[in-house]
Amino acid sequence: MLEGKTMKGYHVAVVGATGLVGRTMLAVLEERNFPVATLRPIASGRSAGTSVPFRGALHPVIEISDEAFAGVDIALFSAGGDTAKRWAPSATARGAVVIDNSSAFRMDGDVPLIVPEVNAAALIDTAPRIIANPNCSTIQMVVALEPLRARYGIHRIVVCTYQAVSGAGKKGVDQLQTELEGRNASVRAFAHPIAGNALPHIASFERDGFTTEERKMIDETRKIFGDQGIMVSPTCVRIPVVTSHSEAVHVELENPFALEDIRSILENAPGVIVIDDPEATAYPLASTATGRDEVFVGRLRRDPSIDNGLIMWVVSDNLRKGAATNAVQIAELWHALRQKEEVATEV
Ligand SMILES: NC(=O)c1ccc[n+]([C@@H]2O[C@H](COP(=O)([O-])OP(=O)(O)OC[C@H]3O[C@@H](n4cnc5c(N)ncnc54)[C@H](OP(=O)(O)O)[C@@H]3O)[C@@H](O)[C@H]2O)c1
């Protein structure tokens, strides 16, 4: 279906186009000049008839259905796990490649879970119909850790997150704004008030006491690194910040390191920016990362409580690198692979 198309552009569907991630996807597709021949914004029946902006024009939103995927080459899904499970097979059956932001397929053995700076190779030599985008808190952590893992190896990660309310979608932002205005939220995204609180509870609790968000950080980190032996111990916390997740990452490397070498590796790592000058009170903030695509790292220091221990502070925009930008980077990777195939076929 795609032969000869890669130069002209693709028929792209964005499922969840009216949501926080979907709208950010439209912006990122436009900013990065992804070869979109036609755009099909898709959402639930609630949004049918509304429109979303793309390349200076308003595009009508259509209700999800089997027919909505006819002729689509790439479908970027950001509409939750249930929607992905219900409709991704419909999109792939009609010839589309699906890049899904939900957790629906992430741990499936035949679905690559991709962070381009870390494991782009997992997409090469495969022709998957579904590609999964990892959880936002996992993405920023593995981007910062990968260059250190490649050089020193990683034995164990202890991570505490400080996650923005936009990670819970439109409802999360609405609850915080409503509470800040002193009103009662009619639709609640969180189990408790979020204004003035830190909630050690993201998604649902499992029998072992961890939350599903924490479980994702464990399982997805292992899958992305291709190492089931890495120990990951997370506590995920929601805080009253609108955008960008912060993380305190305590990592036990496998080999001794020099702190200056760590700094130099991170300064040269793809997608990473180091801001680390405590005397000048310079360290990454949520406000630093918001609207940016990079992962910001600071507060680099040795952990004196263990051998080969390193502590750092990692901040990134959950809607961009944590979701939309990573998904569009996957689409770019897929596009580059298709172009190579076409050239090989022509030769
Ligand atoms: N927010 C983040 O930081 C983040 C990060 C990584 C991954 N994700 C994942 O991305 C997805 C979307 O998150 P979000 O923050 O954008 O949520 P959101 O702001 O609540 O938006 C949800 C979107 O999904 C659509 N949708 C909901 N139910 C649907 C259905 N049955 N059929 C078709 N469309 C439906 C909504 O359409 P209507 O407007 O019509 O309701 C809306 O466009 C979720 O899977 C989330 O886990 C989010």
The ligand as a Gaussian input file, in Angstrom:
#p B3LYP/6-31G(d) Opt

LIG

0 1
 N       -1.217000      13.033000      29.258000
 C       -0.024000      12.469000      29.264000
 O        0.976000      13.019000      29.790000
 C        0.186000      11.151000      28.598000
 C        1.466000      10.674000      28.467000
 C        1.689000       9.442000      27.847000
 C        0.607000       8.735000      27.393000
 N       -0.669000       9.225000      27.537000
 C       -1.777000       8.427000      27.021000
 O       -2.382000       9.130000      25.933000
 C       -3.782000       8.861000      25.903000
 C       -4.548000      10.168000      25.872000
 O       -4.200000      10.966000      26.977000
 P       -4.642000      12.496000      27.090000
 O       -3.856000      13.029000      28.227000
 O       -4.591000      13.181000      25.792000
 O       -6.186000      12.342000      27.527000
 P       -7.399000      13.363000      27.315000
 O       -6.928000      14.768000      27.322000
 O       -8.425000      12.957000      28.306000
 O       -7.931000      13.034000      25.835000
 C       -8.491000      11.781000      25.540000
 C       -8.776000      11.714000      24.046000
 O       -9.254000      10.407000      23.751000
 C      -10.513000      10.525000      23.076000
 N      -11.389000       9.407000      23.415000
 C      -11.797000       9.031000      24.645000
 N      -12.612000       7.970000      24.558000
 C      -12.723000       7.683000      23.237000
 C      -13.436000       6.707000      22.499000
 N      -14.201000       5.786000      23.097000
 N      -13.332000       6.709000      21.150000
 C      -12.561000       7.631000      20.523000
 N      -11.865000       8.576000      21.167000
 C      -11.951000       8.604000      22.514000
 C      -11.081000      11.838000      23.576000
 O      -12.070000      12.283000      22.684000
 P      -13.301000      13.205000      23.169000
 O      -12.766000      14.617000      23.200000
 O      -14.308000      12.996000      22.101000
 O      -13.736000      12.720000      24.507000
 C       -9.832000      12.702000      23.567000
 O       -9.532000      13.129000      22.259000
 C       -4.053000       7.946000      27.096000
 O       -3.962000       6.611000      26.634000
 C       -2.907000       8.241000      28.025000
 O       -2.636000       7.168000      28.883000
 C       -0.909000      10.417000      28.116000

